[in-house]
Amino acid sequence: MATRICSYNVEWFDHLFDKDNNLITFEPQNKKHKELKKQLEGLKKVFETVKADLYGIVEAPNTSTTTGNQSTVEKLKNFFLHIGLNNYEVITGFISPGKQELALIYNKDKLEVKYKPGGTNTKKNPPFDGVLEYDTDDDKIKEIYKFYRPPLEAEITIKQTNEKFYLILVHAKSKGIFTSVDMVKWEKENLRNRRKLFAECTWIRRRVDEWLDKNRKVVVMGDINDGPGMDFYEARFGRSAVETIMGDIFEPEKMLKNYVGRPKWGQYGWEPSSTRFTDRFTETPVNALIDHIMLSQDIPCSSDKIKIWNPYILDEAKPIKFDLIAASDHFPVTADIF
């Protein structure tokens, strides 16, 4: 029986919880609480329908790095108890210095999951909570890069078959610009964001190479915040961040597979798509494929085993269309492997 893995960016998941890590008590007359209740009900339906064995949650609830009161693990455990999935466990990795975390939620009856941070303690392949020295602008000077949300690394064992694979859950640098700037500053921000995104994805790819060299089966999934085929800067730099993670065409045996394929530009933007954003200049919504699951070539899968739960495209998702929309501004992506 296949193991279903899911990458899911849940928009501001933390807003559903109080300071004691419990789901908030909704006040019927509070407009914001009405929206949050609708989100909670939508998430319940989404998780019941998707039925994954392993969820990689992007924008997971917060953990406090100062007081210690806030806990991603406790919040997600309370969420799953609320929706009736009592056999699920939660792990996190390096905690971010701000809001939103990365978390893995897994069926403990089917899977054994261990937090396994990699890295060789070298400048080329440091741990994800360290710093990377990398020349992104070809000026022969290496810049210093650091993850705001360090990727979550884990060793996954399928209990029934003892099959093992290694997973990296990612929330890469956003290319979005969220402050008012003139066109000159806008251009500089775009270039800076793209270079940081490339540095992060190069770092992730070096970890993939480390694991592949150890003959490990590898999965990289999450919100990569990139295409391919997303914007002008991809053509300018000659590649996308997704392709950076996938690998070098001159080492085809080490390339990760992305079974969704290259998105195509259509009437409403890129298709297939896992989210949409508002174009800064036209102020129109544009579809985008930025949530990905990439697999090493020794992990059995096929294009018909990959699903983007976009209710405008996937027939299986249409019955829960309004639940998906209420739950998050991203749609889940699943892969049935092994």
N, C-alpha and C positions, 0 to 999 in steps of 0.2 A: 504493500500500500504506500502511495506517494506521501511525502512530507510536504505540507504547504507552508511556505514562508511568505511573509507579507511586509512590505515597506509602507508606512503610513505616517504622513505628516498631519498631526491633529492640531488645528489652529487654537492656540492659547488654551491648551488642555488644563493649565493650572488654574484658570478662572473658575473651574468647577469645584474647587476645594477651599476649605477654610484654613485658619492658622494652625489648627490641630490635625491637619492631614485628612480630615473627613470631608465627604461631599457636603457642599453647603446646604443649608436649610432654605429652600426657595420661598420667597415672599410673593404671594400671588399678585399684589398690586405694583410690584417693582418691575418696570419695563425691562431692565437688564436681566433680572432673574427669569423673566418669561423666555427671553432668548436663550439663556443658559440651560433652562429646563428642556427646551426644544433641542438644544445641542446634545444634552445627555441622553434624551430619548432616541435621538438619531444615532448616536454612537452605539447604544445598546443594540439597535436593529442592525447596524453595519457589522458589528462583531459577531452577532448571531448568524448572519448570512454568510460572511466571508469564511468563517470557521477555519482559521489558520492555526497551525501547530506552533508557529513562532512569529511574533510580531516585532518588527523593529520600529519603535515609536520615535519619531522626530518631533521636536517641540513638546517633549514630555513635561509633566509638572516639575516645578522647581524643587531643588534641594538648597537649604541655607548653608552657606559656608562660614557664617559668622556665629549665629546663635545655635544652630543645630536642630532647631525645632521643625523646620520644613524638611520633608523626606519624600523624594520621588518614589521610592520603593513602597512606602506606607500608603501613599496616595493611590498608586496604581493597584495595590492589593485591595484597598477599600473599593475602588471602582469595579474590579472584577467580582468581588463578593456581592456588590450591588446588582450586577447584571447576571449573577448566577453561575459564573464560571469559577468554581471553587478549586479546581485542580491546576491553576496557573500560578507560576512564580515570576519574580521580577529581579533583574540585575541591572546595575548601572556601572559605569567605569569612572574615568577621570571626570570630576565635577567642574562645570563651567564657572567662571567668576561672576556671572550675571544670572539672567533668567533663562529658562528652558533648558532641558537636558536631553540626552539620548538614553534610551532604555530598551531592553529586550524583555518581552513577556512571552513565556513559553509554557507549553503543556508538560508538566512534570511527569505525567504518566508515560509520555512518549519520548521525551527528550531529556538528556542531561546537558546542562549548559554551565560552562566555567568561564569566568573572566580571565582572559589570557593576553595581557598587553605584550606587544612585540617590540622590536627595535634592537639594535646591536650596540647602542651607546656610542655610536660614531657620529661624526658630523653629517655623513651622508644619509644615515638611516636612524635618527634618534627616536626615543619614545615620543608618543604623541603629546605628552604634557611638557615636552622640552621645546627647543627652538631649532629651526632649520635655516642654514645659510645657503642661499640660492640666488643666482644671478638671473633675474627675470627680464631685465631690460638690455642685456648684452653690452653693458658698459665695462665689463671685466671686474666689476665690484659686486661681491655677494651681499644681498640684502638679508635682513633677519626677519623670519616669519614665525608666527606662533598661532596655534589654533585657538579660537575663542571657545569653541566647543570641541574638545579633542574626540576623534572618532572612538567608538566603542568596539573593542576586539574580544572575540569569544571563540571558545572551542565547543562545538556542538556534536553530541553523540546521539544517534538514533538508537534507542534501547533495543528495539526488536531485532535489528540487523547488526548492531554494533558498528554501523557505518559512521564515519567521522568527517566533519568538514570544519573549516575555520571561516569566521565571518567578521567583516568590518562594516559597522553601521556609521553612516556619514551624514553630517549636515554641513555642507560646504559653504564658503563665503557667498553671500548674495551679491548679485550685480546691480541690485536696485539702488537708486539714489532717492533718499527720503527727506532731503532738505531742499529748500529753494536756493537755486544757484543760477548764475548766468551761464551762457553756453561755453565759455572758456573753462570755468570751474567744472561744469558738467562733463566736458571732455576729459579733464584731468582725473575726475572721480571715476569715470568709466575705465580708463586705463589702469588706475591703481587697483580698482576692484578686480579687474580681469587678471592682473598680474598676481594678486594674492590668491585668487582662485586657482590659477595655474600652479603656483607654489604648493598649495595644499594638496592638489590632486597628484602632483609629482611625488610628494611625500607619501601619499597613500599608495601610489604605484610601486614605490620602492619597498613598501611593506609587503605588497603582493608578490614582488619578485623574491623577497626573502622567504616567504612561505612556499612559493612554487619550487624554489631551489631545495626545500626540505621535503619535496614530494607531497605537499599538503593540498587537499581540495579546498578551493577558495571561493567565497561569495563576498561581493561588495554590493551593498544596497543603501538606499537612503535618498535624501534630497540633495542632488548634486548642483542644483541651481544652474544647470546648463543643458545644452542641446543633445546631439549636434544639430546645426542648422538654426541657431537661435538669433544671432545678431551679426552686425557688421564686423565686430571685433574678432569673431572666429576666422573670417576670411583674412583679416589683417594679420593675425598671428599664425594662420595656416593650420589650425587645429582647434578642437573644442576640449574643454576640461574632461568631458566624458571619454573622449578618445585617448586622452592622456592616461586615464585609469585603465582603459581597455588594453593598452599596450602597443608595442612596436610591430609594424607590419613585417619587419625583417627578422622577427622572432615569432612566426605565426603560431608555433606550438604553445607559446606562453600568453597568447592573447586571450582576454576574457570575452565571453560571448554575451551579447545583448540581443535577446531573441525578439524584442519588439521591432527592431529594424530602424532604419533612418526615417524620421518623420517627414511628412510632405506638407507644403504650404497649401492651405485651402481657404475657403470663404471666411472662416472665423479664426484663422491662424494656423498653428501647427497641429497636424493630426497624424497619429493618435496623440492625445493630450492627457495629462494628469492634473492640471490646474489651469487657471487663467489669471491674467494680470491686466491692469488698466494701462494702456499706452500713455506715456507722459505727454506726448504731443497731440495725438488725435483724440485722447480721452475715451477711446473705445476699448472694450474687453478683447483680449487676444489669448487664444489657447496656447499652452506650452507644455512640452514634455520635459520635466526636470526631475521627476522621481524615477529611479532606475533600480533594476536588479541585474547584476552582471555575474556570470558564473565561469569558473575555470572549465576547460574542455573535458575534464574527466568526471564532471557532474552531469548525470543523465537528465536531459530536459529537451523540450522542443517548443516551437513557436505557438503551438496550440495549447501548451501548458502554462503560458504566460497570460495574465489577465490584468488589464487596467480597468478598474471598476468605475468607469465613466458612464453614467446612465444615458448619455446622449449617443453612445457608441455601442456599449456592451449590452446585449439583450438580457443577460443574466442579472444585470444591475438595475434595469428599468423599474422593477417592482419596488425598489427602495430608493428611487430617485430623490424624493424630498428628504429622506433620512440622510442620504449622502451629502446633500447640499447643506442641511442644517448642521451636520457633524463637523465639517471642516471645509476650508477652501482648497484642499487637495483631495484627490481620490486615491484609495489604496491601490497598490500594485502587488500582485501575487505571482508566485511561481511554484509549480508542483514538481519537486525534484526527487530523484532516486526512484 
